Amino acid sequence: MSSLPSIAIIGPGAIGGTVAAWLSRSPAIGDLTLCARTPVLALRVDTPQGLIKTRPAMITDPAEAGVVDWVLIATKTYDAAATALWLARLVGPATRVAVLQNGVEHVERFTPWVPVGQIVPVVVEIPAERSAPGVIRQRRDGWLKAPAGSDGEAFAALFPGSALVVSTDDDWISVAWRKLAVNCAGAVSALTGKPAGVVSRPEAADLMRGLVQECLAVGRAEGATLPDDLPDQIVAQSRAGPADSVNSLLADRIAGRPMEWDARNGVIARKGQALGIATPLNATAAALLSAME
Ligand SMILES: NC(=O)c1ccc[n+]([C@@H]2O[C@H](COP(=O)([O-])OP(=O)(O)OC[C@H]3O[C@@H](n4cnc5c(N)ncnc54)[C@H](OP(=O)(O)O)[C@@H]3O)[C@@H](O)[C@H]2O)c1
């Protein structure tokens, strides 16, 4: 038994698999276990720094799991409830649970199963896709950000030697809302069924600005610091990127998979309603995307 922290990753998909591959090289961790729904016998992750091949321990039955020091949750947001059986076995009183997902509800999403003080929310910016179980391409360099404080610092300390930039931020809420602003704008692509180049059309760019403007208003009311020109920044970034780029919402729609519309657009409408802030565009986007599933 190692005295270094043991880690279980629930959901070894694009993000969970990429993070597992980098952790497999970390001298700062002990046992690493993948908790999978579909078996992943080996990881083959093509990163900007080269190919990482590794075979972490893998289990598919929560009954085989025991308490660990760290749980990293990397399922899609809509699969949160499905992690409950894993969490019941993996989480003890000293376990910390890092949530590596999109959106701004990392903590709320898991409070039914994990004490709030044990949850470490993490914003993920790692462009990665998987073509088969365990076969992943990390397209560009990536980063993970946790809130400042001892838990966030302990999370970052798991990754020495990794090419992923893992850090903390004392204004984590602004980091999370800024990422949400980019993600909510992605609904334009998913709704039109067109890759990022659709934003060259003025009416698509206006819709994107409107979605982000609502996110800005709700995010500020929730305590985030966001610049006035965020809508224009996001349109400009989309226009500057590859016109054929397909965001994950559109990729999921094309593949007939469920979509993270609630974590990306529904959340803005839900929080806006609670705060008395009008969010008709995000509410409509969420309703249309949910109807497409
Ligand atoms: N990919 C990116 O570029 C990217 C970038 C930034 C943020 N994110 C966010 O990161 C999160 C993860 O996304 P992803 O792209 O990694 O998704 P993904 O490739 O679909 O991976 C999700 C994984 O969770 C597994 N899973 C689902 N339910 C499970 C359960 N009950 N027990 C164990 N495993 C379970 C899935 O199993 P199966 O193999 O059976 O499907 C899959 O391996 C999302 O919130 C996403 O928005 C992704």
PDBQT file of the ligand as one rigid body, heavy atoms in Angstrom, charges set to zero:
ROOT
HETATM    1  N1  LIG A 301     -14.199  16.602 -24.329  1.00  0.00    +0.000 N 
HETATM    2  C1  LIG A 301     -13.881  17.884 -24.216  1.00  0.00    +0.000 C 
HETATM    3  O1  LIG A 301     -13.181  18.426 -25.081  1.00  0.00    +0.000 OA
HETATM    4  C2  LIG A 301     -14.329  18.689 -23.030  1.00  0.00    +0.000 A 
HETATM    5  C3  LIG A 301     -13.739  19.942 -22.833  1.00  0.00    +0.000 A 
HETATM    6  C4  LIG A 301     -14.115  20.688 -21.726  1.00  0.00    +0.000 A 
HETATM    7  C5  LIG A 301     -15.065  20.191 -20.852  1.00  0.00    +0.000 A 
HETATM    8  N2  LIG A 301     -15.636  18.972 -21.075  1.00  0.00    +0.000 N 
HETATM    9  C6  LIG A 301     -16.627  18.492 -20.103  1.00  0.00    +0.000 C 
HETATM   10  O2  LIG A 301     -16.095  17.367 -19.416  1.00  0.00    +0.000 OA
HETATM   11  C7  LIG A 301     -17.154  16.475 -19.020  1.00  0.00    +0.000 C 
HETATM   12  C8  LIG A 301     -16.837  15.089 -19.568  1.00  0.00    +0.000 C 
HETATM   13  O3  LIG A 301     -16.917  15.164 -20.993  1.00  0.00    +0.000 OA
HETATM   14  P1  LIG A 301     -16.245  14.100 -21.975  1.00  0.00    +0.000 P 
HETATM   15  O4  LIG A 301     -16.083  14.802 -23.286  1.00  0.00    +0.000 OA
HETATM   16  O5  LIG A 301     -15.082  13.456 -21.357  1.00  0.00    +0.000 OA
HETATM   17  O6  LIG A 301     -17.420  13.040 -22.104  1.00  0.00    +0.000 OA
HETATM   18  P2  LIG A 301     -17.321  11.522 -22.629  1.00  0.00    +0.000 P 
HETATM   19  O7  LIG A 301     -16.162  11.380 -23.572  1.00  0.00    +0.000 OA
HETATM   20  O8  LIG A 301     -18.685  11.164 -23.120  1.00  0.00    +0.000 OA
HETATM   21  O9  LIG A 301     -16.970  10.702 -21.324  1.00  0.00    +0.000 OA
HETATM   22  C9  LIG A 301     -17.881  10.490 -20.297  1.00  0.00    +0.000 C 
HETATM   23  C10 LIG A 301     -17.564   9.163 -19.672  1.00  0.00    +0.000 C 
HETATM   24  O10 LIG A 301     -18.426   8.943 -18.555  1.00  0.00    +0.000 OA
HETATM   25  C11 LIG A 301     -18.767   7.568 -18.580  1.00  0.00    +0.000 C 
HETATM   26  N3  LIG A 301     -19.918   7.318 -17.724  1.00  0.00    +0.000 N 
HETATM   27  C12 LIG A 301     -21.199   7.727 -17.834  1.00  0.00    +0.000 A 
HETATM   28  N4  LIG A 301     -21.932   7.237 -16.826  1.00  0.00    +0.000 NA
HETATM   29  C13 LIG A 301     -21.100   6.497 -16.058  1.00  0.00    +0.000 A 
HETATM   30  C14 LIG A 301     -21.260   5.726 -14.898  1.00  0.00    +0.000 A 
HETATM   31  N5  LIG A 301     -22.435   5.596 -14.283  1.00  0.00    +0.000 N 
HETATM   32  N6  LIG A 301     -20.187   5.071 -14.388  1.00  0.00    +0.000 NA
HETATM   33  C15 LIG A 301     -18.971   5.169 -14.977  1.00  0.00    +0.000 A 
HETATM   34  N7  LIG A 301     -18.754   5.890 -16.096  1.00  0.00    +0.000 NA
HETATM   35  C16 LIG A 301     -19.809   6.533 -16.635  1.00  0.00    +0.000 A 
HETATM   36  C17 LIG A 301     -19.002   7.298 -20.036  1.00  0.00    +0.000 C 
HETATM   37  O11 LIG A 301     -19.072   5.904 -20.272  1.00  0.00    +0.000 OA
HETATM   38  P3  LIG A 301     -19.353   5.250 -21.730  1.00  0.00    +0.000 P 
HETATM   39  O12 LIG A 301     -17.998   4.925 -22.257  1.00  0.00    +0.000 OA
HETATM   40  O13 LIG A 301     -20.201   4.060 -21.450  1.00  0.00    +0.000 OA
HETATM   41  O14 LIG A 301     -20.051   6.299 -22.566  1.00  0.00    +0.000 OA
HETATM   42  C18 LIG A 301     -17.767   7.969 -20.626  1.00  0.00    +0.000 C 
HETATM   43  O15 LIG A 301     -16.639   7.131 -20.531  1.00  0.00    +0.000 OA
HETATM   44  C19 LIG A 301     -18.433  17.078 -19.609  1.00  0.00    +0.000 C 
HETATM   45  O16 LIG A 301     -19.114  17.860 -18.661  1.00  0.00    +0.000 OA
HETATM   46  C20 LIG A 301     -17.909  17.975 -20.730  1.00  0.00    +0.000 C 
HETATM   47  O17 LIG A 301     -18.772  19.051 -21.048  1.00  0.00    +0.000 OA
HETATM   48  C21 LIG A 301     -15.282  18.211 -22.138  1.00  0.00    +0.000 A 
ENDROOT
TORSDOF 0
